[in-house]
Amino acid sequence: MTINQTVSHLKSLMASIKDYVFPAYSDVPALEAVSIIQRELEAVTLPEIAGAFIKELPIIQELIESDVQAVSENDPASTGVQEIVFCYPAVTAMLYYRTAHVLLQLGAGVIPRMLTEYAHSVTGIDIHPGASIGSHFAIDHGTGIVIGETAIIGNHVTLYQGVTLGAKNFRYDAEGRPMNAPRHPILEDGVTVYSNASILGRVTIGEGSVIGGNVWLTQSVPPHSRILQGPVREHFADGAGI
């Protein structure tokens, strides 16, 4: 199968998953959406993977609904669920991620990466399908967010634009190649990370912690911590400062 054919099947797949997940905003009956999902998956992967994925659809729907709820509760600018579903890039990013994550677990080859890289290209939100993300995940704005392959994110976590959950360094095998070992952060339940913060390495951010904007963090912090930048000194043209 050519690249163009694969992409065509995946576009149809994701349109039908969106129809299934958001029936209130679709004119496609649920059973028809499921049928299309199975057909498009069987075109790009094994039939047994497609069948196993269909069984996971209710869980994907439940998780996406929780993500939409979290965004609604975190953003006073939203006018309601319809605006979030139609307009917010976070919904697209999470719909593709949650689909890709299940397909990765089922062994669907390169398809999960194709899905998340497409979502990255249209939303600016880069989530590796191998990352583990709990329910009620809120992304505010989202542009520039990077979540690495082995990151683990609990429930009710909020990330703002520009946040990086990345690796600090790598371990190498005997031939000098980087090993695919756990190397990204763990964010426990209820963590909030503000814009442009970078959390690097296999560190744990304890439950209910707040990480301030532009913070560079490479060590674990206990639950309910507040990690902020140091005090700012303002310098004026005449050399005076406060």
Secondary structure, DSSP 8 states (H G I E B T S, - for coil): --HHHHHHHHHHHHHHHHHHH-GGG-SS-HHHHHHHHHHHHHHHS-HHHHHHHHHHHHHHHHHHHHHHHHHHHH-TT---HHHHHHH-HHHHHHHHHHHHHHHHHTT-TTHHHHHHHHHHHHHS-EE-TT-EE-SS-EEES-TT-EE-TT-EE-SS-EEETT-EEE-S---B-TTS-B-----S-EE-TT-EE-TT-EEESS-EE-TT-EE-TT-EE-S-B-TT-EE-------B-TTS-B-
